[in-house]
């Protein structure tokens, strides 16, 4: 089963003044983490544990269309 994850941006203040949400299609928390880590969004190894923590806390919604590719669907950060 695939899910749409709505993950809060993981770089906390004061390291960043940015916030937002990243929408990801993935089958598991680990796959979602890996997509976020490798997906070209501002990433720093220092925040790796925060990415996974936010993935685990993220609301997720089951997708009816199993043919969706795992990917970042939309990223909104300010």
Long-range contacts (C-beta under 8 A, 24 or more apart in sequence): 1-27, 1-62, 1-63, 1-66, 2-26, 2-27, 2-62, 2-63, 2-65, 2-66, 2-68, 2-70, 3-27, 3-32, 3-60, 3-61, 3-62, 3-63, 4-60, 4-61, 4-63, 4-73, 5-32, 5-55, 5-58, 5-59, 5-60, 6-58, 6-59, 6-60, 6-61, 7-32, 7-36, 7-51, 7-54, 7-55, 7-58, 8-54, 8-57, 8-58, 9-54, 9-77, 10-47, 10-50, 10-51, 10-53, 10-54, 11-42, 11-44, 11-47, 11-50, 12-50, 16-42, 18-42, 18-77, 18-78, 19-77, 19-78, 20-75, 20-76, 20-77, 20-78, 21-75, 21-76, 21-77, 22-72, 22-74, 22-75, 22-76, 22-77, 23-72, 23-73, 23-74, 23-75, 24-70, 24-71, 24-72, 24-73, 25-63, 25-68, 25-69, 25-70, 25-71, 25-73, 26-70, 27-70, 29-55, 29-56, 31-70, 32-58, 35-70, 35-71, 35-72, 36-72, 39-71, 39-72, 40-72, 41-72, 41-75, 41-77, 42-77
